[in-house]
């Protein structure tokens, strides 16, 4: 089962433990996490269900390409990392 991991900087703002979930896409995997944590969903996704601009998702070390439909495929052994994008100087 894919593992969804939230970085420490995100966990500072909203409770979100790592989880083993089912699913064949990023969206399906995240939906399983959000079922038990709707507050996290509002933090990660916008009102249209797309990834918020200040969020990043990596699948097995590569950035997710589809930020709108979250259709990037995941494997049984995939690691999905969710993090806040940081900017500034």
C-alpha angles and dihedrals in degrees: 000000000000116000120224114206127188119205121241093249089059093044088058089066103036133015108255123153122194113264141194107226142168126244141103098231136045089250094053092048094048092046090061091053092046093052088073096032113040092165089062091051091057089050096049102034132045124230090275093055095253124129110271116247092246093054130084130194125197125191114202090338098312125103115255109252100203108065093166108047095019088221098149107132122245129197129219089262097042124130115214114198119197118194144159115254111237123208139170136081 
